[in-house]
Amino acid sequence: MKEFWAEKVVLVTGSCRGIGLELGKQLLDLKAKVIFHSNQSPLPNDPGIQDAVALKEAMYYQADVREFDQIHAMLAAVVSCFGRLDVVINNAGVTSFGAIEKTNESIIRSVLDVNTIGPLLISKAAIPLLKESKGSLFFVSSLAAHHGIPNYITYSMSKQALTPLQEGLAMELKKDQVFVGLVYLGYTENDDEKYALDAEGQKIKIPKRKRSLLMSKSNAADVVLKAIARRKKQSHANFAGKLYYSLVIFMPWLVKRIMYKTYLKSNVG
């Protein structure tokens, strides 16, 4: 895989924490040129990343993925720094928690705009550059895309929308030799500062998840990078993800029963 990534210029959205940050670190180890992006967070205070930026092996850019002019400015800066763009990994996302009845309209729009419109606008802006490099366009989705989850409905909707986006673009760009892929990630190890938005838009800390149910950030990033290098159009991160998808297809009644019981236990109306 190292041969594939060496010297590739890679934009990873939402890469200043979580899986995105781990993707950036692994890409640097694989000798790729990395654009660390965030809507709000500063460049991580990591010596390896700081050194890479100083040596112009990486760069940091802050941009709102919902704003087309900011996206264009970011891509112009990438070309100015590195001369081209080989891979875009659409990873940035936000989660909201709460019953739709009680969720503020602005929060609904924010989740859908960041998780769905953002990747669409970034892809649209990046396509001309990826055609030149015959590069790769990739989307990080979630198992939540396979079935609507109570209290996380907007998140499920936003991630499900990435599937037709990937499928359609894969056909539109096939003649231009641009690879378009997507991976469905499941429960993944989260940072201490990871948060979701509640019904009123306040940040609520997401508790540390039980390690027995989790994929590590390192493994999740490795799955993404291998999927791109191996040109997998759609894939699941592990056996648990494949099993869940099979249950949704072949035993939907069981999935609904488990989800409803979990929802009732959550005590959120």
Secondary structure by P-SEA (a helix, b strand, c coil): ccccccccbbbbccccccaaaaaaaaaaaabbbbbbbbccccccccaaaaaaaaaccbbbbbbccccaaaaaaaaaaaaaacccccbbbcccccccccccccccaaaaaaaaaaacaaaaaaaaaaaaaaaaacbbbbbbbccccccccccaaaaaaaaaaaaaaaaaaaaaaccccbbbbbbbbccccccccbbbbcccccbbbbccccccccccaaaaaaaaaaaaaaccccccccaaaaaaaaaaaccaaaaaaaaaaaaaaaccc
